[in-house]
Protein backbone atom coordinates (compact mmCIF):
# COMPACT_ATOMS: atom_id res chain seq x y z
CA UNK A 1 0.00 0.00 0.00
CA UNK A 2 2.84 2.34 0.89
CA UNK A 3 4.53 1.65 -2.47
CA UNK A 4 1.30 2.40 -4.36
CA UNK A 5 0.91 5.71 -2.51
CA UNK A 6 4.50 6.71 -3.37
CA UNK A 7 3.92 5.73 -7.01
CA UNK A 8 0.75 7.86 -7.16
CA UNK A 9 2.65 10.82 -5.69
CA UNK A 10 5.43 10.43 -8.27
CA UNK A 11 2.88 10.27 -11.12
CA UNK A 12 1.03 13.33 -9.79
CA UNK A 13 4.28 15.28 -9.50
CA UNK A 14 5.15 14.37 -13.07
CA UNK A 15 1.71 15.36 -14.37
CA UNK A 16 1.72 18.63 -12.42
CA UNK A 17 5.31 19.59 -13.29
CA UNK A 18 5.64 22.99 -14.91
CA UNK A 19 7.04 23.41 -18.40
CA UNK A 20 10.55 24.89 -18.31
CA UNK A 21 10.72 27.51 -21.04
CA UNK A 22 13.61 29.71 -22.19
CA UNK A 23 13.00 32.90 -24.19
CA UNK A 24 15.32 35.46 -25.76
CA UNK A 25 13.76 38.84 -24.93
CA UNK A 26 11.50 40.52 -22.35
CA UNK A 27 8.34 40.87 -24.49
CA UNK A 28 8.42 37.09 -25.06
CA UNK A 29 8.51 36.57 -21.30
CA UNK A 30 5.42 38.79 -21.01
CA UNK A 31 3.58 36.78 -23.69
CA UNK A 32 4.57 33.41 -22.16
CA UNK A 33 3.47 34.42 -18.68
CA UNK A 34 0.14 35.69 -20.03
CA UNK A 35 -0.66 32.42 -21.81
CA UNK A 36 1.25 29.87 -19.74
CA UNK A 37 0.36 31.41 -16.38
CA UNK A 38 1.47 29.36 -13.40
CA UNK A 39 2.05 26.27 -15.56
CA UNK A 40 5.33 27.55 -17.01
CA UNK A 41 8.72 28.52 -15.60
CA UNK A 42 10.25 31.16 -17.87
CA UNK A 43 13.98 31.91 -18.09
CA UNK A 44 14.96 35.12 -19.88
CA UNK A 45 18.21 35.33 -21.85
CA UNK A 46 18.64 39.02 -22.75
CA UNK A 47 18.38 40.88 -19.45
CA UNK A 48 17.16 44.53 -19.26
CA UNK A 49 19.69 47.03 -20.59
CA UNK A 50 21.35 44.54 -22.96
CA UNK A 51 20.99 44.36 -26.73
CA UNK A 52 19.79 41.12 -28.42
CA UNK A 53 22.08 42.00 -31.32
CA UNK A 54 25.29 41.40 -29.36
CA UNK A 55 24.23 39.41 -26.29
CA UNK A 56 26.18 36.43 -24.91
CA UNK A 57 24.54 34.12 -22.31
CA UNK A 58 25.88 33.88 -18.76
CA UNK A 59 26.97 30.49 -17.26
CA UNK A 60 23.88 30.48 -14.99
CA UNK A 61 21.67 30.82 -18.05
CA UNK A 62 23.41 27.91 -19.74
CA UNK A 63 22.39 25.85 -16.69
CA UNK A 64 18.75 26.80 -17.36
CA UNK A 65 19.19 25.56 -20.92
CA UNK A 66 20.14 22.14 -19.55
CA UNK A 67 16.81 21.92 -17.69
CA UNK A 68 14.59 23.40 -20.40
CA UNK A 69 11.77 21.59 -22.19
CA UNK A 70 11.50 24.16 -24.96
CA UNK A 71 13.26 27.28 -26.24
CA UNK A 72 10.95 29.82 -27.88
CA UNK A 73 13.07 31.67 -30.45
CA UNK A 74 11.89 34.85 -32.16
CA UNK A 75 14.62 35.63 -34.71
CA UNK A 76 16.79 38.17 -32.87
CA UNK A 77 20.43 38.35 -33.87
CA UNK A 78 22.19 36.54 -31.02
CA UNK A 79 20.08 33.42 -31.67
CA UNK A 80 21.92 32.82 -34.95
CA UNK A 81 25.16 32.22 -33.07
CA UNK A 82 23.72 30.46 -30.00
CA UNK A 83 20.67 28.30 -30.81
CA UNK A 84 22.74 25.39 -32.13
CA UNK A 85 25.01 25.57 -29.07
CA UNK A 86 21.93 25.44 -26.85
CA UNK A 87 20.71 22.40 -28.76
CA UNK A 88 24.11 20.72 -28.40
CA UNK A 89 23.94 21.25 -24.66
CA UNK A 90 20.41 19.86 -24.31
CA UNK A 91 19.41 17.58 -27.17
CA UNK A 92 16.02 16.92 -25.51
CA UNK A 93 15.08 20.62 -25.59
CA UNK A 94 12.78 21.54 -28.45
CA UNK A 95 13.45 24.82 -30.27
CA UNK A 96 10.28 26.48 -31.55
CA UNK A 97 10.21 29.67 -33.64
CA UNK A 98 7.24 31.76 -32.48
CA UNK A 99 7.60 34.08 -35.49
CA UNK A 100 6.19 31.27 -37.66
CA UNK A 101 3.59 32.63 -40.08
CA UNK A 102 4.75 36.26 -39.85
CA UNK A 103 6.00 37.91 -43.03
CA UNK A 104 9.26 39.68 -42.20
CA UNK A 105 9.90 43.11 -43.65
CA UNK A 106 13.20 44.43 -44.97
CA UNK A 107 15.32 46.76 -42.88
CA UNK A 108 15.84 50.02 -44.77
CA UNK A 109 19.37 50.06 -46.15
CA UNK A 110 21.98 52.68 -46.94
CA UNK A 111 22.24 53.82 -50.52
CA UNK A 112 25.30 51.56 -50.90
CA UNK A 113 24.40 47.96 -50.12
CA UNK A 114 27.03 45.66 -48.67
CA UNK A 115 27.66 42.67 -50.89
CA UNK A 116 28.11 40.28 -47.97
CA UNK A 117 24.58 40.75 -46.60
CA UNK A 118 22.30 37.76 -47.11
CA UNK A 119 18.50 37.77 -47.09
CA UNK A 120 18.12 36.86 -43.39
CA UNK A 121 20.38 39.71 -42.27
CA UNK A 122 18.26 42.18 -44.26
CA UNK A 123 15.05 41.24 -42.42
CA UNK A 124 13.76 43.20 -39.44
CA UNK A 125 13.52 40.98 -36.32
CA UNK A 126 11.41 43.41 -34.21
CA UNK A 127 8.11 41.68 -35.04
CA UNK A 128 6.60 42.19 -31.56
CA UNK A 129 6.06 45.95 -32.08
CA UNK A 130 2.95 45.12 -34.15
CA UNK A 131 -0.26 44.01 -32.38
CA UNK A 132 -1.24 41.95 -35.42
CA UNK A 133 2.05 40.06 -35.17
CA UNK A 134 1.66 39.62 -31.41
CA UNK A 135 -1.64 37.82 -31.99
CA UNK A 136 0.17 35.38 -34.30
CA UNK A 137 2.95 34.98 -31.72
CA UNK A 138 0.40 34.29 -28.96
CA UNK A 139 -1.37 31.63 -31.04
CA UNK A 140 1.99 30.00 -31.84
CA UNK A 141 2.86 29.89 -28.13
CA UNK A 142 -0.52 28.35 -27.30
CA UNK A 143 -0.19 25.72 -30.05
CA UNK A 144 3.20 24.62 -28.73
CA UNK A 145 2.20 24.61 -25.05
CA UNK A 146 -0.76 22.29 -25.67
CA UNK A 147 1.51 19.89 -27.57
CA UNK A 148 3.74 19.62 -24.50
CA UNK A 149 0.98 19.78 -21.89
CA UNK A 150 -2.34 18.47 -23.29
CA UNK A 151 -3.85 18.15 -19.79
CA UNK A 152 -4.00 21.94 -19.38
CA UNK A 153 -5.37 22.81 -22.83
CA UNK A 154 -8.51 24.50 -21.42
CA UNK A 155 -6.39 26.60 -19.05
CA UNK A 156 -4.07 27.78 -21.85
CA UNK A 157 -7.02 28.49 -24.18
CA UNK A 158 -8.71 30.65 -21.54
CA UNK A 159 -5.49 32.63 -21.03
CA UNK A 160 -5.00 32.96 -24.79
CA UNK A 161 -8.50 34.37 -25.29
CA UNK A 162 -7.98 36.93 -22.50
CA UNK A 163 -4.63 37.96 -23.94
CA UNK A 164 -5.96 38.32 -27.51
CA UNK A 165 -8.72 40.58 -26.16
CA UNK A 166 -6.02 42.64 -24.39
CA UNK A 167 -4.08 42.95 -27.68
CA UNK A 168 -7.24 44.09 -29.52
CA UNK A 169 -7.86 46.77 -26.88
CA UNK A 170 -4.25 47.96 -27.19
CA UNK A 171 -4.61 48.13 -30.97
CA UNK A 172 -7.80 50.19 -30.70
CA UNK A 173 -6.18 52.64 -28.26
CA UNK A 174 -3.33 53.23 -30.73
CA UNK A 175 -5.73 53.68 -33.67
CA UNK A 176 -7.67 56.25 -31.64
CA UNK A 177 -4.44 58.16 -30.95
CA UNK A 178 -3.37 58.41 -34.60
CA UNK A 179 -6.82 58.76 -36.21
CA UNK A 180 -5.43 57.83 -39.65
CA UNK A 181 -2.77 60.57 -39.63
CA UNK A 182 0.36 59.70 -41.62
CA UNK A 183 3.14 60.83 -39.27
CA UNK A 184 6.91 60.57 -39.73
CA UNK A 185 9.15 59.94 -36.73
CA UNK A 186 12.92 59.69 -36.28
CA UNK A 187 14.61 56.88 -34.35
CA UNK A 188 18.23 55.99 -33.71
CA UNK A 189 17.92 52.21 -34.14
CA UNK A 190 15.26 51.04 -36.67
CA UNK A 191 13.24 48.97 -34.18
CA UNK A 192 9.76 50.21 -35.06
CA UNK A 193 9.28 49.14 -38.69
CA UNK A 194 6.35 46.77 -38.02
CA UNK A 195 4.68 49.34 -35.77
CA UNK A 196 5.06 52.01 -38.48
CA UNK A 197 3.70 49.67 -41.16
CA UNK A 198 0.66 48.74 -39.05
CA UNK A 199 -0.35 52.34 -38.33
CA UNK A 200 0.57 53.96 -41.64
CA UNK A 201 3.56 55.82 -40.19
CA UNK A 202 7.04 56.45 -41.60
CA UNK A 203 10.12 55.57 -39.54
CA UNK A 204 13.27 57.60 -40.29
CA UNK A 205 16.27 55.68 -38.88
CA UNK A 206 19.60 57.25 -37.97
CA UNK A 207 21.53 54.00 -37.57
CA UNK A 208 21.09 51.42 -40.35
CA UNK A 209 22.57 47.91 -40.55
CA UNK A 210 24.13 48.39 -37.12
CA UNK A 211 26.25 51.36 -38.18
CA UNK A 212 26.16 55.03 -37.20
CA UNK A 213 26.00 57.48 -40.13
CA UNK A 214 29.15 59.02 -41.58
CA UNK A 215 29.39 62.87 -41.74
CA UNK A 216 27.84 63.12 -45.22
CA UNK A 217 24.91 60.88 -44.25
CA UNK A 218 24.53 62.73 -40.94
CA UNK A 219 24.25 66.05 -42.80
CA UNK A 220 21.59 64.51 -45.05
CA UNK A 221 19.63 63.24 -41.99
CA UNK A 222 19.68 66.67 -40.34
CA UNK A 223 18.40 68.26 -43.55
CA UNK A 224 15.68 65.61 -43.86
CA UNK A 225 14.65 66.06 -40.22
CA UNK A 226 14.24 69.80 -40.81
CA UNK A 227 12.19 69.21 -43.97
CA UNK A 228 9.95 66.69 -42.20
CA UNK A 229 9.66 68.99 -39.15
CA UNK A 230 10.80 66.23 -36.81
CA UNK A 231 10.09 67.38 -33.24
CA UNK A 232 11.67 64.53 -31.25
CA UNK A 233 14.23 61.74 -31.74
CA UNK A 234 13.60 58.36 -30.14
CA UNK A 235 16.48 56.24 -28.86
CA UNK A 236 16.67 52.88 -27.07
CA UNK A 237 18.43 52.51 -23.68
CA UNK A 238 20.26 49.51 -25.19
CA UNK A 239 22.22 51.76 -27.58
CA UNK A 240 24.41 54.85 -27.32
CA UNK A 241 22.47 58.04 -28.03
CA UNK A 242 25.49 60.26 -28.81
CA UNK A 243 24.68 60.66 -32.53
CA UNK A 244 20.98 61.20 -31.77
CA UNK A 245 21.94 63.96 -29.30
CA UNK A 246 24.17 65.56 -31.94
CA UNK A 247 21.25 65.76 -34.38
CA UNK A 248 18.85 66.87 -31.64
CA UNK A 249 21.19 69.69 -30.57
CA UNK A 250 21.41 70.86 -34.17
CA UNK A 251 17.61 70.87 -34.47
CA UNK A 252 16.99 72.05 -30.86
CA UNK A 253 14.62 69.15 -30.18
CA UNK A 254 14.53 66.58 -27.34
CA UNK A 255 15.76 62.98 -27.28
CA UNK A 256 13.31 60.51 -25.74
CA UNK A 257 14.32 57.00 -24.66
CA UNK A 258 11.80 54.27 -25.48
CA UNK A 259 12.79 50.61 -25.50
CA UNK A 260 11.04 48.13 -27.81
CA UNK A 261 12.14 45.52 -25.24
CA UNK A 262 9.98 46.99 -22.46
CA UNK A 263 8.22 44.07 -20.68
CA UNK A 264 5.03 46.11 -20.30
CA UNK A 265 4.34 45.59 -23.98
CA UNK A 266 0.87 47.15 -24.21
CA UNK A 267 1.52 50.31 -22.18
CA UNK A 268 4.85 50.81 -23.97
CA UNK A 269 3.18 50.86 -27.41
CA UNK A 270 0.40 53.18 -26.27
CA UNK A 271 2.88 55.58 -24.60
CA UNK A 272 5.10 55.52 -27.70
CA UNK A 273 2.06 56.35 -29.86
CA UNK A 274 1.25 59.34 -27.66
CA UNK A 275 4.84 60.63 -27.94
CA UNK A 276 4.69 60.42 -31.74
CA UNK A 277 1.21 61.93 -32.08
CA UNK A 278 1.96 64.84 -29.77
C-alpha positions in Angstrom: 0.0 0.0 0.0 2.8 2.3 0.9 4.5 1.6 -2.5 1.3 2.4 -4.4 0.9 5.7 -2.5 4.5 6.7 -3.4 3.9 5.7 -7.0 0.7 7.9 -7.2 2.6 10.8 -5.7 5.4 10.4 -8.3 2.9 10.3 -11.1 1.0 13.3 -9.8 4.3 15.3 -9.5 5.2 14.4 -13.1 1.7 15.4 -14.4 1.7 18.6 -12.4 5.3 19.6 -13.3 5.6 23.0 -14.9 7.0 23.4 -18.4 10.5 24.9 -18.3 10.7 27.5 -21.0 13.6 29.7 -22.2 13.0 32.9 -24.2 15.3 35.5 -25.8 13.8 38.8 -24.9 11.5 40.5 -22.3 8.3 40.9 -24.5 8.4 37.1 -25.1 8.5 36.6 -21.3 5.4 38.8 -21.0 3.6 36.8 -23.7 4.6 33.4 -22.2 3.5 34.4 -18.7 0.1 35.7 -20.0 -0.7 32.4 -21.8 1.3 29.9 -19.7 0.4 31.4 -16.4 1.5 29.4 -13.4 2.0 26.3 -15.6 5.3 27.6 -17.0 8.7 28.5 -15.6 10.2 31.2 -17.9 14.0 31.9 -18.1 15.0 35.1 -19.9 18.2 35.3 -21.9 18.6 39.0 -22.7 18.4 40.9 -19.5 17.2 44.5 -19.3 19.7 47.0 -20.6 21.3 44.5 -23.0 21.0 44.4 -26.7 19.8 41.1 -28.4 22.1 42.0 -31.3 25.3 41.4 -29.4 24.2 39.4 -26.3 26.2 36.4 -24.9 24.5 34.1 -22.3 25.9 33.9 -18.8 27.0 30.5 -17.3 23.9 30.5 -15.0 21.7 30.8 -18.1 23.4 27.9 -19.7 22.4 25.9 -16.7 18.8 26.8 -17.4 19.2 25.6 -20.9 20.1 22.1 -19.5 16.8 21.9 -17.7 14.6 23.4 -20.4 11.8 21.6 -22.2 11.5 24.2 -25.0 13.3 27.3 -26.2 11.0 29.8 -27.9 13.1 31.7 -30.4 11.9 34.9 -32.2 14.6 35.6 -34.7 16.8 38.2 -32.9 20.4 38.4 -33.9 22.2 36.5 -31.0 20.1 33.4 -31.7 21.9 32.8 -34.9 25.2 32.2 -33.1 23.7 30.5 -30.0 20.7 28.3 -30.8 22.7 25.4 -32.1 25.0 25.6 -29.1 21.9 25.4 -26.9 20.7 22.4 -28.8 24.1 20.7 -28.4 23.9 21.3 -24.7 20.4 19.9 -24.3 19.4 17.6 -27.2 16.0 16.9 -25.5 15.1 20.6 -25.6 12.8 21.5 -28.5 13.4 24.8 -30.3 10.3 26.5 -31.6 10.2 29.7 -33.6 7.2 31.8 -32.5 7.6 34.1 -35.5 6.2 31.3 -37.7 3.6 32.6 -40.1 4.7 36.3 -39.9 6.0 37.9 -43.0 9.3 39.7 -42.2 9.9 43.1 -43.7 13.2 44.4 -45.0 15.3 46.8 -42.9 15.8 50.0 -44.8 19.4 50.1 -46.1 22.0 52.7 -46.9 22.2 53.8 -50.5 25.3 51.6 -50.9 24.4 48.0 -50.1 27.0 45.7 -48.7 27.7 42.7 -50.9 28.1 40.3 -48.0 24.6 40.8 -46.6 22.3 37.8 -47.1 18.5 37.8 -47.1 18.1 36.9 -43.4 20.4 39.7 -42.3 18.3 42.2 -44.3 15.0 41.2 -42.4 13.8 43.2 -39.4 13.5 41.0 -36.3 11.4 43.4 -34.2 8.1 41.7 -35.0 6.6 42.2 -31.6 6.1 45.9 -32.1 3.0 45.1 -34.2 -0.3 44.0 -32.4 -1.2 41.9 -35.4 2.0 40.1 -35.2 1.7 39.6 -31.4 -1.6 37.8 -32.0 0.2 35.4 -34.3 3.0 35.0 -31.7 0.4 34.3 -29.0 -1.4 31.6 -31.0 2.0 30.0 -31.8 2.9 29.9 -28.1 -0.5 28.4 -27.3 -0.2 25.7 -30.1 3.2 24.6 -28.7 2.2 24.6 -25.0 -0.8 22.3 -25.7 1.5 19.9 -27.6 3.7 19.6 -24.5 1.0 19.8 -21.9 -2.3 18.5 -23.3 -3.9 18.1 -19.8 -4.0 21.9 -19.4 -5.4 22.8 -22.8 -8.5 24.5 -21.4 -6.4 26.6 -19.0 -4.1 27.8 -21.8 -7.0 28.5 -24.2 -8.7 30.7 -21.5 -5.5 32.6 -21.0 -5.0 33.0 -24.8 -8.5 34.4 -25.3 -8.0 36.9 -22.5 -4.6 38.0 -23.9 -6.0 38.3 -27.5 -8.7 40.6 -26.2 -6.0 42.6 -24.4 -4.1 43.0 -27.7 -7.2 44.1 -29.5 -7.9 46.8 -26.9 -4.2 48.0 -27.2 -4.6 48.1 -31.0 -7.8 50.2 -30.7 -6.2 52.6 -28.3 -3.3 53.2 -30.7 -5.7 53.7 -33.7 -7.7 56.2 -31.6 -4.4 58.2 -31.0 -3.4 58.4 -34.6 -6.8 58.8 -36.2 -5.4 57.8 -39.6 -2.8 60.6 -39.6 0.4 59.7 -41.6 3.1 60.8 -39.3 6.9 60.6 -39.7 9.1 59.9 -36.7 12.9 59.7 -36.3 14.6 56.9 -34.3 18.2 56.0 -33.7 17.9 52.2 -34.1 15.3 51.0 -36.7 13.2 49.0 -34.2 9.8 50.2 -35.1 9.3 49.1 -38.7 6.4 46.8 -38.0 4.7 49.3 -35.8 5.1 52.0 -38.5 3.7 49.7 -41.2 0.7 48.7 -39.0 -0.4 52.3 -38.3 0.6 54.0 -41.6 3.6 55.8 -40.2 7.0 56.4 -41.6 10.1 55.6 -39.5 13.3 57.6 -40.3 16.3 55.7 -38.9 19.6 57.3 -38.0 21.5 54.0 -37.6 21.1 51.4 -40.3 22.6 47.9 -40.5 24.1 48.4 -37.1 26.3 51.4 -38.2 26.2 55.0 -37.2 26.0 57.5 -40.1 29.1 59.0 -41.6 29.4 62.9 -41.7 27.8 63.1 -45.2 24.9 60.9 -44.2 24.5 62.7 -40.9 24.2 66.1 -42.8 21.6 64.5 -45.0 19.6 63.2 -42.0 19.7 66.7 -40.3 18.4 68.3 -43.6 15.7 65.6 -43.9 14.6 66.1 -40.2 14.2 69.8 -40.8 12.2 69.2 -44.0 9.9 66.7 -42.2 9.7 69.0 -39.2 10.8 66.2 -36.8 10.1 67.4 -33.2 11.7 64.5 -31.2 14.2 61.7 -31.7 13.6 58.4 -30.1 16.5 56.2 -28.9 16.7 52.9 -27.1 18.4 52.5 -23.7 20.3 49.5 -25.2 22.2 51.8 -27.6 24.4 54.8 -27.3 22.5 58.0 -28.0 25.5 60.3 -28.8 24.7 60.7 -32.5 21.0 61.2 -31.8 21.9 64.0 -29.3 24.2 65.6 -31.9 21.2 65.8 -34.4 18.9 66.9 -31.6 21.2 69.7 -30.6 21.4 70.9 -34.2 17.6 70.9 -34.5 17.0 72.0 -30.9 14.6 69.2 -30.2 14.5 66.6 -27.3 15.8 63.0 -27.3 13.3 60.5 -25.7 14.3 57.0 -24.7 11.8 54.3 -25.5 12.8 50.6 -25.5 11.0 48.1 -27.8 12.1 45.5 -25.2 10.0 47.0 -22.5 8.2 44.1 -20.7 5.0 46.1 -20.3 4.3 45.6 -24.0 0.9 47.1 -24.2 1.5 50.3 -22.2 4.8 50.8 -24.0 3.2 50.9 -27.4 0.4 53.2 -26.3 2.9 55.6 -24.6 5.1 55.5 -27.7 2.1 56.4 -29.9 1.2 59.3 -27.7 4.8 60.6 -27.9 4.7 60.4 -31.7 1.2 61.9 -32.1 2.0 64.8 -29.8 
